[in-house]
Amino acid sequence: MIRETTPARITQVIIDFCASITSDSSPEYIDVCPASWATPNECFNNVPRMVKQYGGSMISGWAVWQRGNMLLDAEAHAIWRTPDGKLIDITPHSYNEKRILFLFDSSVCYHGITIPSHRQALTNSPLVAELIRLCTVRDHAMQTSIFGDRYTLPVDWYDQVRALEFIFAQEVGRNDPCPCGSGLKYKKCCGQFQ
């Protein structure tokens, strides 16, 4: 399974991707220490609660994720600056990430409406391009929803995503073509990130 995780290292591709989002900062790793009560993936609710309880401040920006050799995804995110200035991600993430790659961006302001992610393909794979397109469709539907958490996607959206995820989840040998559709051998593509 090729899943999104924190990039293992900050490559030039990641630096360039982050520079395309904001030129005011560079990405850096932030430790994840989830608050016991924090709701997964709800940073913009979790951090203000932490600030109210313990002081400090909320820092906004982007959590940068990498999905194998397929794509980079910068998701609007908030972390906690403790009263003594330490930076901590208090929000639990999928796969129990121990640290995240964070890009500071004071222009990120959450007002209850989904902030679309930034995405960049790492290959010329048409499968990856299609996944990015489908994610963009979902972001737009969430952003323009007038019913808060309820939004409408095209009827075949879920089937299309499931079909792609099925392809990406295929078990392949090291010398087989990578399931991401890059045309590279698995060991030279997404297999490097497993």
Helices and strands as residue ranges (DSSP letters): E 4-5, H 12-21, E 28-31, H 43-54, E 57-67, E 71-81, E 87-88, G 94-96, E 99-104, E 118-121, H 126-144, H 157-168, G 186-188, G 190-193
